[in-house]
Amino acid sequence: QVQLVESGGGLVQAGGSVRLSCAASGRTASSYVFGWFRQAPGKEREFVASIRWSGNTYYADSVKGRFSISRDNAKNTMYLQMNSLKPEDTAVYYCALSSKSYYTDSDYTRTNAFDYWGQGTQVTVSS
């Protein structure tokens, strides 16, 4: 079994920065693809970013240029650096792990591409 634990959420002012972490444990493989999703109240869960074992990244247009996803394969940990935050970035942020390393980047924008999910961490951006 695989467990994902997020940390680093909180309250931040608009224009500020937050760094989220996601630690994976259990039966994982370095080829797995990490992803970040978010869900605002009353909205569906939406894709934020993904990163392959090779370091190749893919971002939603809404966060491109402001957010940066990275991973430390030795520590089985993924990060999301969020800069220039806006009130509309307020959401619960979820990390996810996919064993399907052969998917295309656009495939990883779908929640059903991912096998494992963390419990989520709240990020609130005040105006």
C-alpha positions as CSV (number, residue, x, y, z in Angstrom):
1,Q,0.0,0.0,0.0
2,V,1.0,3.6,-0.7
3,Q,0.5,6.5,1.7
4,L,0.8,10.2,0.7
5,V,1.1,12.9,3.3
6,E,0.9,16.6,2.4
7,S,2.1,19.4,4.6
8,G,2.8,23.2,4.3
9,G,-0.6,24.7,3.8
10,G,-2.0,27.7,5.6
11,L,-3.2,31.3,5.4
12,V,-1.2,33.7,3.2
13,Q,-1.9,37.2,1.9
14,A,-2.3,37.8,-1.8
15,G,1.0,38.1,-3.6
16,G,2.7,35.9,-1.0
17,S,4.2,32.4,-1.3
18,V,3.6,29.0,0.1
19,R,5.5,25.7,-0.3
20,L,3.7,22.4,-0.1
21,S,5.3,19.0,0.4
22,C,4.1,15.5,-0.3
23,A,5.9,12.5,1.2
24,A,5.2,9.1,-0.3
25,S,5.8,5.9,1.6
26,G,5.0,2.2,1.0
27,R,5.3,0.3,-2.3
28,T,6.3,3.0,-4.7
29,A,8.6,3.1,-7.7
30,S,10.8,5.9,-8.9
31,S,9.0,5.8,-12.3
32,Y,5.7,6.9,-10.7
33,V,4.3,10.3,-11.7
34,F,3.4,12.8,-9.1
35,G,0.6,15.3,-9.4
36,W,-1.0,18.2,-7.6
37,F,-4.7,18.9,-7.7
38,R,-6.9,21.4,-5.9
39,Q,-10.5,21.7,-5.0
40,A,-12.3,24.9,-4.0
41,P,-15.6,24.9,-2.2
42,G,-18.5,24.0,-4.5
43,K,-16.1,23.2,-7.4
44,E,-14.7,20.0,-8.9
45,R,-11.2,18.9,-8.2
46,E,-8.9,20.4,-10.8
47,F,-5.4,19.7,-12.1
48,V,-2.5,21.9,-11.0
49,A,0.7,20.3,-12.1
50,S,2.5,17.0,-12.7
51,I,6.1,15.8,-12.7
52,R,7.6,12.7,-14.1
53,W,10.6,10.7,-12.7
54,S,12.8,12.4,-15.3
55,G,11.8,15.8,-14.0
56,N,9.6,16.8,-16.9
57,T,6.8,19.0,-15.7
58,Y,3.3,20.0,-16.9
59,Y,1.2,22.9,-15.6
60,A,-2.4,24.1,-15.7
61,D,-2.5,27.4,-17.6
62,S,-3.9,29.1,-14.5
63,V,-0.7,28.5,-12.5
64,K,1.9,28.6,-15.2
65,G,4.7,31.0,-14.4
66,R,3.6,31.3,-10.7
67,F,3.8,27.7,-9.4
68,S,6.8,25.3,-9.6
69,I,6.6,21.5,-9.1
70,S,9.7,19.5,-8.2
71,R,10.6,16.1,-6.7
72,D,13.4,14.5,-4.7
73,N,13.4,10.9,-5.9
74,A,15.8,9.8,-3.1
75,K,13.4,11.1,-0.5
76,N,10.2,10.0,-2.4
77,T,9.0,13.6,-1.9
78,M,7.3,16.1,-4.1
79,Y,7.0,19.9,-3.7
80,L,4.9,22.7,-5.0
81,Q,6.3,26.2,-4.7
82,M,3.5,28.6,-5.1
83,N,4.3,32.3,-5.7
84,S,2.3,35.4,-6.5
85,L,-0.7,33.8,-4.9
86,K,-4.2,35.1,-5.7
87,P,-7.5,34.7,-3.7
88,E,-8.7,32.3,-6.5
89,D,-5.9,29.9,-5.5
90,T,-7.7,29.2,-2.3
91,A,-8.5,25.5,-2.2
92,V,-7.7,22.2,-0.6
93,Y,-4.5,21.0,-2.4
94,Y,-4.1,17.2,-2.9
95,C,-1.1,15.3,-4.0
96,A,-1.5,12.2,-6.1
97,L,0.6,9.4,-7.4
98,S,0.2,7.5,-10.7
99,S,1.8,4.2,-11.5
100,K,0.9,4.7,-15.2
101,S,4.2,6.3,-16.3
102,Y,3.3,5.8,-20.0
103,Y,0.5,8.3,-20.1
104,T,0.8,11.6,-22.0
105,D,0.9,14.9,-20.1
106,S,-2.7,15.7,-20.9
107,D,-3.7,12.3,-19.4
108,Y,-2.4,13.4,-16.1
109,T,-4.8,16.3,-15.9
110,R,-7.5,13.8,-15.1
111,T,-8.1,12.5,-11.6
112,N,-8.6,9.0,-12.8
113,A,-5.0,8.8,-14.0
114,F,-3.9,8.7,-10.4
115,D,-4.0,5.7,-8.1
116,Y,-3.2,7.2,-4.7
117,W,-4.2,10.4,-3.0
118,G,-3.2,12.3,0.0
119,Q,-5.6,13.7,2.6
120,G,-5.3,17.3,1.4
121,T,-4.0,20.5,2.9
122,Q,-5.8,23.8,3.0
123,V,-4.3,26.9,1.3
124,T,-6.2,30.1,2.0
125,V,-5.2,33.3,0.2
126,S,-6.6,36.5,1.7
127,S,-7.1,39.7,-0.4
